[in-house]
């Protein structure tokens, strides 16, 4: 898996495409950052977020996940449990 920069509407947790027509589109969550940037969270990463937070992640949580750079540009074992996203830091 390559960089998320080359795909449309990447998930903020894993970097996979959530654009219309992708297998992740139907379960994605969408919100906007304070600067108006659209943020997408795929169904798999939403489930990880629920496990981490113990509840459905709020829009604010999604903005914080995106601010940490969770998973972007990380292939294979990147994402929420490996330093970015939910697993690393406070």
LOLOMI-718657 format. One record per residue (C-alpha): residue number from 1; residue in one letter; chain; x, y, z. Coordinates in steps of 0.1 Angstrom, whole numbers. Example, Ala and Ser with C-alpha at 12.3 -4.5 7.8 and 13.67 -1.06 7.14 Angstrom:
# residues 2
     i   aa   ch       X       Y       Z
     1    A    A     123     -45      78
     2    S    A     137     -11      71
//
This chain:
# residues 90
     i   aa   ch       X       Y       Z
     1    X    A       0       0       0
     2    X    A      14      34      -9
     3    X    A       9      69       2
     4    X    A     -26      82       9
     5    X    A     -18     113     -12
     6    X    A     -27      94     -44
     7    X    A     -61      83     -34
     8    X    A     -94     101     -30
     9    X    A    -111     108       3
    10    X    A     -86      88      25
    11    X    A     -96      75      59
    12    X    A     -79      95      87
    13    X    A     -72      62     105
    14    X    A     -57      39      79
    15    X    A     -53      60      48
    16    X    A     -74      38      25
    17    X    A     -98      54       1
    18    X    A    -134      59      12
    19    X    A    -145      77     -20
    20    X    A    -178      69     -38
    21    X    A    -175      35     -54
    22    X    A    -149      22     -29
    23    X    A    -157      -8      -7
    24    X    A    -153      15      23
    25    X    A    -178      42      12
    26    X    A    -210      29      27
    27    X    A    -197      27      63
    28    X    A    -176      58      64
    29    X    A    -182      87      88
    30    X    A    -176     122      76
    31    X    A    -169     155      94
    32    X    A    -150     187      88
    33    X    A    -119     201     105
    34    X    A    -120     237     118
    35    X    A    -103     249      85
    36    X    A    -131     232      64
    37    X    A    -111     202      54
    38    X    A    -133     171      50
    39    X    A    -123     142      72
    40    X    A    -133     106      66
    41    X    A    -132      76      90
    42    X    A    -139      41      74
    43    X    A    -161      16      92
    44    X    A    -131      -6     104
    45    X    A    -113      24     119
    46    X    A    -146      36     134
    47    X    A    -149       3     152
    48    X    A    -113       7     165
    49    X    A    -122      42     177
    50    X    A    -152      28     196
    51    X    A    -129       2     212
    52    X    A    -104      29     221
    53    X    A    -128      56     234
    54    X    A    -155      32     247
    55    X    A    -181      51     227
    56    X    A    -187      64     192
    57    X    A    -160      89     184
    58    X    A    -173     125     183
    59    X    A    -165     149     155
    60    X    A    -140     165     179
    61    X    A    -123     131     183
    62    X    A    -121     127     145
    63    X    A    -104     161     143
    64    X    A     -79     151     169
    65    X    A     -72     117     151
    66    X    A     -66     137     119
    67    X    A     -43     162     137
    68    X    A     -21     133     149
    69    X    A     -16     122     113
    70    X    A     -29      87     120
    71    X    A     -19      63      94
    72    X    A     -12      87      65
    73    X    A      15      74      43
    74    X    A      19      43      64
    75    X    A      17      10      46
    76    X    A      10     -24      61
    77    X    A      12     -22      99
    78    X    A       6      16     103
    79    X    A     -26      32     115
    80    X    A     -42      35     149
    81    X    A     -22      11     170
    82    X    A      13      19     158
    83    X    A      23      53     170
    84    X    A      -3      74     152
    85    X    A     -40      75     158
    86    X    A     -53      59     190
    87    X    A     -23      39     202
    88    X    A       4      65     205
    89    X    A       7      94     229
    90    X    A     -20     112     249
//
